[in-house]
Amino acid sequence: MALKLLKYILIVFVISSNIFANDAQDELIKKIEQIKKDPAISPDQKVLQLLSIKKQGEVLRETRVEIAASCAILDIYINLRRFNEAKKIIEDYLPIANKLKLKKEQYFLLRAKLNITKTDKDVTESEKIIKRLEKLVASQEDRELYASVNLDIAQAYAYYNKLKESLRFAYEALRVFEEMNNKKGASVALNTIGNAYIDLREYEKAIAEFKIALNIANEMGDRFSAAIYQSNIGNCYFSLGDDKKSLSYFLQSYESSKEMNDDAGMAYSGKYLGAIYLQMNQLDTAQEYYEHAYHIYEKLGDREGRFEAAVSLFSVYSRLNMDKKAEEIVSRLDEPTVDHARTSARQEYYKARYAHEKKRGNFKTALKFLELHLEEFGERAKQQRDETVQELIVKFETDRKEIENKLLQKDNAIAVERMLKKEKEAKILVVLLICSCLVFVTIIVLIRISIRKTKLLHVERLNSEIRSRSLVDQMRPHFLFNSLNAISNLVYDSSEKASEAIYKLADLYRLILESTNSHTWKLSQEIRLVEDYLELQIIRFNERIKYSIEYENADPEKIEFPCLMLHTLVENSFKHALSLNINGGYISIKISASSGGYLITVEDSGSGYAATGEVMGTGTGLENTRKRLLNMYGKKSRFSTNFSSQGSKVSFWISRK
């Protein structure tokens, strides 16, 4: 029983694992299709994203995902004409697709290989690939795949000018697509047939096939294909010499391509429009279309298209007597570009150069281009013989190409490694710069904090010293004894005044002790301390002293004031001015609010302060007051003194806190 239960559990586990794996596989394949179709992503970015998915397929051991990602990368490499990298993918994955019997993947890889061999003009290898494609669909089980293979074979034969074979395979593809009601495939097959008839110079038949394809494309709303078929029909009418119909179809194709932002379509139609207007002797319009086609081909990196457009532009410039522009456009056509151009394009080039040099009177140069032009006609006769020789040469060149490919791959790997190394170094440099900036900012902040702390400690120490000195000085025995003596005299004269004096003395010392707990307090507390002090002095000196305290827009309960600062100045006035005057005098204290702070003024009618600003024998009263103000309020604080024989005046300003 237990064994059966274990068996069922294992079966469920395997099934669930397969379901999960299939879901992951389908999700990755969907993602590949999305990347392929996204126009916003550049080809290089697509390759990077597809390589990432391919890596995930390798990790999950999903061969289908790995091959699908590789095929998508392969398609990008072929479009970018990076054939060496494309060949490497085909060599790596075609054996795997064959082994797993993945027919669609085999077809895609073989078709890509066929396109590359067509570019290399390797006829023998192309025929081998065609036979493998025929064998792949010999059973005709997958009808769509069978039709697609026939279409690719037809296009390959057309490329090698084997037009009868091309038509046979194209008609077979058309038959199958029509049976399947596959309109898109049928229109492509009709286009292939039409192109074969163009090469056979049977233009009327070609027009008939292209018009059927155009009708199908219009029914499907396929504007891109419709633009291609319109340009092909225009090409046929151009070859037949019907400029009016040719112009009509090419203009339709050009406008459609322009609306769809199809640069290649605009360049192709624009090139023929230039040729039509050139035949109609509308040179300015021809120049405009040829220049537009030339710039598009240059942007797309299409050397053949660029060469043909440049040759046509050269003819137009020459006829318009724009010799400078003609020479400029010719200077861009180097020998490799001319040598790799199609025979018909080279003929047109040599013919145009001959006419241009003849018109300028350069008969020797003109004769050279005439000879080259005539040689090109002889080249057609030699072409078949050269193709046979080429097949033999290709066999000997194969090994050399393989070695070159391996060296190129090695160089690419080294280049990628160097690039990654530079990126890594750049990232490290950025991190170091950021860390350096953070360290610098941290040091600056710490320095500022340290300076701030040092200032605060200095202010606190100064305040502490002043409070301590004031406390000690106030409690000197002679001050206390003098106050008690004055009070004792009052005991006999007026017990009420004696009691009040004792109360004032006690309150004075209590306030002085309270000020030791902080370096600031309310102005009302400072005024109370000053009043107690002055009242005691009045008792002591038999009321020879008068004082007044005035407020102007100032509330002492709301003003934060430095402890003992006002008391220090009042005590200084009393000791060094009023106490020396036999007739006594007065002290005036005025507190007034001003913009952003308060102005405090202490005036007396005595003989004046000592020039040193001495306070109770220390000689540092005014100086310490000035330092306290600077430390507590900075450069915003103000302190001024005015001494004369009629009296003294000290003023200082503090900011609101």
Buried (B, 14 or more C-beta within 10 A) or exposed (E): EEEEEEEEEEEEEEEEEEEEEEEBBEEBBEBBEEBBEEEEBEBEEBBEBBEEBBEBBEEBEBBBBBBBBBBBBBBBBBEBEBBBBBBBBBEEBBEBBBEEEBBBBBBBBBBBBBBBBBEBBBBEBBBBBBEBBBEBBEEEEBBBBBBBBBBBBBBBBBBBEBBEBBBBBBBBBBBBBBEBEBBEBBBBBBBBBBBBBBEBEBBEBBBBBBBBBBBBBEEEEBBEBBBBBBBBBBBBBBEEEBBEBBBBBBBBBBBBBBEEEBBBBBBBBBBBBBBBBBBEEEBEBBBBBBBBBBBBBBEEEBBEBBBBBBBBBBBBBBBBEBEEBBEEBBEEBEEEBBEEBEEEBBBBBBBBBBBBBBEEEBEEBBEBBBEBBEEBEEEEEEEEEEEEEBBEEBEEBEEEBEEEBEEEBEEBEEEEEEEEEEEEEEEEEEEEEEEEEEEEEEEEEEEEEEEEEEEEEEBEEBBEEBBEBBBEBBEEEEBEEBBEEBBEBBEEEEEEBBEBBBEBBEBBBEBBEEBBEEBBBBBBBBBBBBBBBBBBBBBBBEEBBBBEBEBEEBEBEEBEBBBBBBBBBBBBBBBBBBBEBEEBBBBBBBBEBEEEBBBBBBBBBBBBBBEEBBBBEEEBBBBBBBBBBBBBBEEEBEBEBEBEEEBBBBBBBBEEE
